[in-house]
Amino acid sequence: MIKKIIALAIILGISVAVIGLSFSGLDSEEVASEEITSDETSLQTEEVMQADVIIPTKVSRPGCDVEDVCYIPSKIVIQKGDSVTWLNEDSAFHTVTSGFYGEPTELFDSGYLDPYQYYTLSFDEIGTYDYYCVLHPWMFAQVIVE
């Protein structure tokens, strides 16, 4: 919400500056060029990414494995060459690490994902890829590549 307010304030500020510049004699090409190269414009755009697998809230506590909801979905089937994006919606750090707790396969590892951080990985080989969270041993799931 705060990011949106800041973005709106920046847009409003740029709009006021553009109106002011148009009255100062600059032509529209100069104004457009100035807007595009401005560092402030990068704050205006917010990347929206679609997650394939969600790490939901409260899975940092044991028990999510009982209902198989530590990663949602716990099994995802994709085609060879496709990517999977995980989103950590929990308030705790999590990982997406290949293998099983105590037996990592070292094929992939997201590192610690902050809350609301994404991790995307492309799967170029057919197979079943088990993964888990190194911080929470009860969290495990699979990617099946056909």
N, C-alpha and C positions, 0 to 999 in steps of 0.2 A: 504494500500500500504506500509506504514512504517513497519507494522508487518511482511509483506512478506520479505522486505529488511532485517530486523533484523533476521528473521528466516534463510534466505539464508546466512547471514554473520555467524551465529552460526553454520550452517551446514558446511560451508567452513572451519571455525575454527576447528571444530571437525575432519573434514577430514584431515586437515594438521596435527593435533595432532596425529591421528591414523597412518598416514604415518610416522611421526617422531617416534612414539612408536614402530612401526614395525621394524624400523632400530635400535632401542635401545635394542632389544632382547626380548621384551615381546611377548608371543604367542597370537594368535587371540582370544582365550577365555577370557583372561584378558582384552583385549581391548573392546570386545563386552560387557562384564559385566560392565565395567566402563562407556560405552555409555548409557546403559539402566538405570543405577541408577543416572546418572548426572541430576542435576536440570535444566541444559540448554536444555535438550531434551524436557522438557515440553513446552518450548517456541517454539519448532519446529512444533508442531501439533496444528492445528487450527480447533476447532470443527465446523462442518458445519451442520446446522439443517434446516429442511424443515418446514416452517411456514404454518399453515392452514388458518389463518386469519391475514391480514396485517392492521396495523394502518398506513395509508399513510401520506405523507407530507401535511402540511398546514391545517390539520383538527382541529387544536387548535383554529382556527377562525370559527365563526358561518357560516353556509352555506352548510357544507358537508351533513347535514341531508336532504336538499332539493333534492339532487340527490341520497341519500341513499348510500353514499360512506365514511362514517366516519370509519367504519370497513369494510374490503373487504374480503370475502363476508359479507353482513349484516345478512344473515341467513345461517347457516351451518347445514346440517343434517348428523348425525353420528349414529353409532350403539352403543348400550349399551356396556359399557366397553372400548370404544375407548377414545382416548385423543385428545385434541385440543391444538395447539400451536399458540400463538399470537406473532407477532413481531412488535415492535414499530419502524417504519421507519421515524417517524417525528422527528423534532429537539426539540420538547417540551415533557415534561413528560405526561404520560397518565396512566389510570388504566383500568383494566377489573374487574368490581365489579358487583356482582349479584343484580338483582332488577332494580329499576328505580331511577332516580335522586330524592332525597328526600324520597325515600321509599326502602332503601337497604334491601335485604333478608338475608344477612349475610351467604349465602351458600359458597361463594368464593370471594376473593379479592386479586388481584395481588400485591397490594401496588403500589407505583409509579414506572413505568417502564421508565428507562432512554432510550435515543435514542439508537436503535439497540439492546435493551434488549428483551429477550424472556420470555414468561410465558406459562407453559404447565399445563393442568388440565385434569384429567381422569373423565369421567362421567359414574357412575355405576348404575344410575337409569334412567328409561324411563321418558321423560317429556320435557317440553319447558322451557328453562332457558334464561330469559331476563337478559341483562347486559348493563352497561353504564360506562362512565368515570366520576369519582367524580369531576374532575377539569373542565370538559367541558360538561355541561348538555345537549347539543344538540347531543352528541354522544351516540348512543344506538344501540343494535343489539341482535341477538338470536342464541342460540344453541338448536337444536331440536334433542333429543335422541330417537331413535326408538328401 
